[in-house]
Amino acid sequence: MAAVFFHHVVGDLTVGKPEVAELHDTDTLDDAARAIAASPEGTVPVWRPRATPDEPPSGARFIGMISALDIAAFVAASGAGDRAMRAVVGEVVQPNPGLLREIDPGTRLIDALELMRHGVKRFLVRKSGTWTGITKRFSVLYNGKWLKNMESTSPSAASSSRQPSSASSSADKFCCLAREDVLRFLIGCLGALAPIPLTQISSLGAISPHYCHVEASVPAMEAIQKIPQDPSAVAVVETAPDGTRKILGDISTYKLWKCDYVSAAWALANLSAGQFVIGADENGSTSISIIPEPPTSPSTVEEISPGRSPRAKKFSSRSIGFQANQMSIGRSRSMYHRGRSSPLTCKSTSSLAAVMAQMLSHRATHVWVTDPEAEEDGVLVGVVGYTEIFSAVTRSPCPSPTTS
């Protein structure tokens, strides 16, 4: 296992991180949508309100995580459109205190990775004060400056350096670290992780064959009922006579990040999974009305605001953040063109470093893995997520094929 995991601590990853901006269970879904847009992984922690204005964040007040998919699914199920966005977060969030862990900035990175491998998605870490505890031989960049090697300090100095600042606890500032922050740190340490980053993901055992999938013909609302917690995604596939599955797209928290939730909710409630991920062509022959009206009065997609008379609207994948594909619903699969709505994929022969860079550049939570030897592109064999990556980088390297 790479020494970098033992010689770095969680505090190294907090440099430059903003202070926690709490979303409370009494806030509205509109508030949650704005918070999610500024948060990694398409999710945001939900907290109980503070007892006093200066009370710092704490794991005891953490309730759970709310995601973009949670909001879209709630609005779709309610059928209330814009009005549903005025509901409070507490009606939607599922309590799961195990998703966040409050830890000390001196926690070793290897211990933090182990927690994330077992389901923790956020770390709550104190930022304020001058923490100068370091481990082993390596210096640590913390508080914006290089600290002295601990071996060159006296035991008493080392002991005192591990104490937080004398400021009152009420003045402490905290930040949240997501799995994306850990992945970004690992990208900067690829050399220290050699030869693992250049090893094929299939050789590392980093491909999970236990992915969730649905047929394209299944209603989108039925599909989202099957979405697992991690990665929060379901592959939309078409199964060939030989049993192989070709991926068309996915329905996931990542894909719905920064979307128009009202339009996405309508699409979830009215389209099949295949139609949802591909999107209806704005210039296609199929006109889909959100509110049933005579077919002589179609219009482009627009939100229905309170107090305004409803108008017929045609679903466009652009309205939920996807790029429309030049095909009408019902055409053959061969007419599918990949755009922003296409799934993020890699080959089973891809290197771990390539997959890590792919996830980070797209700010994705997962990458679908396809068979490089299949006659057709997009034959699905598994998925790689944060858990698989963290497991791969922390295992002992062994001789295995590398990519060129």
N, C-alpha and C positions, 0 to 999 in steps of 0.2 A: 504494500500500500504506500502511496506517495507520502513523503514526509511533510508536504505542504499542508495536509489535513491536520497534522499534529502541531505544527509550528505557527498556525494562524488561528485567530479567534473571531468570534462573531462581531466583536467591536470593530474589526477591520472593515467590515462591510457597511457600517453605519455612517461612514464619512460622507457628508454631502446629502444624506437622506433628510427629507423634510419631517417636521414634527407631525405626529398623528393628528389627523382631522377626523373627529369622531362622527359617525352616522348612527343616530339613535333609533331605537325601535318605535319611537313616537314621530319620527320624520315621515314624509310622504314618499311614494315611489318616484315622484318627480325629483326629489332630493337625492334618492338612491341612484337614479339614472345619471345625474350629474356627477356623483361621487364615483360611480363605476367607470365613467368615461376617463377619469383621471387616475384610475387604479389599474395595476397590472393583473393579468389573467382574467379580466372581465368579471371580477368579484371584489367585494369590499366587506370588511368586518362590520358587524352590527353590535352596538353597545347599549347597555341600560343607561339612562340619563344619570349625570353626576348628582351626587347628594349636595355638593357645594360647588360653586363656580370654579374654584381652583383645584378641585380633586383631579389627580392625574389619571391617565388610563391605567387599567389593571385587568389582569386575567379574570378576576372575580366578576367584573361587569360585562365581560364578553359573552354574547349570546350565540352567535353563529355567523355564517357568511351568506350574503345575498348576491346572486349572480344575474347577469343579463338574461339568461335563459329563464330564471325564476320569475323575473318581471314579465317577460313576454308570455310565458305560460299562464300566469295569473290573469293578465289582461285578456288573453284568448278565452280562458275558461269563464271569466265573468261576463263577457259579451258587452261590456259597458264602454268600451273605447276609451276616450280621453278621461272620462269620469273615473275609470279604474285607477288611473295614475294618481288620483288624490287619496287613495287608500294608504294607510300607514304601513310602514315596513314590518311592524310586528305581526301583521296578518299574513305575511308571505314568508318571512325567514323561518327556516327550520332550526330549532335549537341544536347546536352541536359544539359544545365548548372545547372538544378535543382538537378542533381545527386550528386553534391558536395557543401558543405556549409563551408565557412570560419567562425570559431567560436573562442571565447576567451577561454583560458584554464580554466577560472573560471566558465564556464557554468555548471550548475547542471546536473547530470547524467539523472535525470528524464526529463529534457528539451531536452537533446540530444536524448534520446530514442523516444521521441515524434516526433522529426524530422525524425528519421530513420523509424518510423512507417508510415510516410507519403511520403516515397520514396527517402530520402537522403541515399546514399550508402557510401559516404566518408566525413570525416571531415578534413579540413585543420586547423591545430592547431600550434600556435607558440611554439617552444621549448626553444629558447634562452632566457637569462635573468633569474632572480630569482623571479618567481611569488610565493607569499606566501599568497594569499587570500584563506581563508577557510570558510566553512559554518557551522553554528549551533555549536553543541557541539563536534563533532568528529574531531580528528586530521587527517591530510591528509599526505600521503606519497608522497612527490613531490621533485624533484631535489635530490633524493637519500637519504633523511633524514626525520625524523619525525619533523613536525612543531608544534609549541606551539598552545594550544587551543586559539581560537580567543577571547573567553570570558575572558581570563586572560590578554588580551592586551588592551591598551587604544584605544578609538575611533580613535585618530589621528594616532596611530601606525597601526591600522587595515586599515585605509584609505591609508596610505603610502605603506602598504605591497601589496596593490592591483595594484600598478603601475609597469609597466615593467621596465626592466633594462635601464640604461641611454645610452646604446650602440645605435648607429644609427640604424634606421629601415632597412637599406640596409644590415646590418650584421646579422639580425634576421635569425634564422633557424626554419624551419617548418617541421612537420611530417604529414603524412596522417594516420588517424584512419579509419579502415574498420569495418564493422559489426562483422567480426570475432573477432576483438579485444574486442568489447563490450561483445560478447558471452563468451570469455575466462575470462573476469572479472567476469561475472555473475556466471560462474562455480566455481570461488573461493569464492563466497558469498552465496552458497546454504543454509547454516544454517540461514543466515539473511533473506532469502526469504521463510522460512518454513511457512505453510505446502505446498506451491504451488509446489515446485520441485518434491515431491513424489505423487502428484495428477495425475490421469490418464489424458492424453491429450484430450480424448473425454469429460471428465467432465469439463475441462477448456475451451472447445470450441476452442481448438488450431488446429483443423483439418479443413483445407479449402477444401470444396467439389468442388470448382470451379477450377479444374486443367485442363490442356490442354493435350489431348491425341489423338493418331492416331492409325489406324489399322496397323498391321505389314506388310501388303501387299502394303501399300502406299509408293511411291518413297520417299527416304530419303530427297531429295531436296524439295519436296512438304511439308514434315513434318516440316522442319525448318522454313518454312514461317509462321507457326502457333505458334511459340514459343513466349510466353509472355515476358515482361520485367523482371518480378520478381514473382516466381523464373524463371530464364532463362532456362526452361526445358520443354520438351514434353515427356509424357509417351508413350511408344510403347506397345500396348496391343493386345490381341486376345479376341474378344467378344464371349461369350458362347450364346447358343440359349435362355437362360433365361435372357439375358441382362447383366450379370455380366462380368466384364472386368478383365482379368488376365494380370498382367504386366510382360513383357519380359525384358524390359530394358528402358533406356531413352536416348534421345539425348539432351545434355545440355552443357552449358559452363563448368560446373564442370567436366564432363566426358572427354572433349577435352582439359583440362588443361595439358600443357606440352606434347602435342601430336606432331606427325609428320604431319604438316599441309598439305603437298602435298599429302601424302597417304590418309589422312582423307578427303581431298577435292575430290580425285578420288572416294572414297567410297560413299561420299554424292551424287555425280553426277551419279553413275552407279548402286547403290544397292537400294533395298527396305529398309524401316525403320527397318524391322525385321532382314534382313541380316546385316545391319549396326551395330545394337546393339549386335547381337550374334557373328558376325564375321565368315568369311569362314574358315573352317578347313584346315590348311596347309597340312594335310594328307588326306583330303576328296577327293571325286570323281569329284568335280566341280572346273575346272580351269578357273579363270577369268582374262582376259588380260586387262591391262590398255591401251595399244596401240594395236589395232587389227593387229595380225600377224598370220601366219599359226599355227594351234594347235600343231604342232610337235616341237615347240621351246619354251615351257614354262620355266619360271625361277622364282626364289624367288623374293620377293619384294625388290626393291632397288630404290633409287631416280634417276631421270634422270637429270643429270647436263648439263648445257649449253656446247655445243661443243662435246657432247658425243652422239653416235648414240643410238636412242631409242631401248629398248629391251622390249619384252613382260614381264609383271610382274603379279604375282598372288596376289590378295589382302589377307592380313592376318590381323586379329584383333590386332596382336602384333605391327604392324607398326603404329597404332594410339594410342597405349598405353593400349589396351585391351588384355585380356588373351584369346587365342583361345579356343573354346569349342569343344568337341569331337562329332561333328555332322556335316553332310554335309547339304548344303542348300537344303531345300525341305523336310527334314524328319519331322516326327510328333513332336508336341510341347513337348510330354512327354520325348523326347530324350534330351531336353535342360538341360544342367548342369550349375549350377551357379559357376561363377568364379569372377575375377575382373571386368568382363563386366556386371555382374548381378547388378540390381539396388539396391540402399541403401533403405532398408525398415524397418518399425517397425509395431507393432500392435496398434490398436486403444486403447488398454488397457495399453500400455506402459506409464511409468511415464514421465513427462516433463524433469526431470533430465537425464533420460536415453537417450532421444532424443537429448538433448543438447550435451551430451557427445559423442553421435554417430556422430553428425554433426561436432563437433570440432576435433575428432580423425581422421576423414576422410577428414577434411577441405572441407566439402560439403556445398552447399548453401540450401539444402532441403533434406527431407526424405519422401519417399512415404509411405503412411499408408495403411495397408491391414486389412481385416476383420478376426478377430481371430476365428470366429464361422463358417466360410465358410468351405465346405467340401474339397476344394482344397486350397493349399497355393498360396499366391500372388494375391488374389482377391482384387482389388484396390477400396478404398473408399475415398481417399483424399490425401493431401500433407501438410507437415509442413515445413515452411520456417522461415526466420528471422522475418518477420512481425508478424507471428502468435506467435512466441516465445516472442517477445518483448511486444506484447499485453497481453499475458498470465501472464507474471511476473509483469506487472504494474497494473493489476486489483486487486481489493480487494478480499482476500481469502474468500471462502464460504465453508460450510461443503460439502464434496464430497468424493467419494471412493478413496482410495489410494492403490497403488500397494504394494505388499509384498516385 
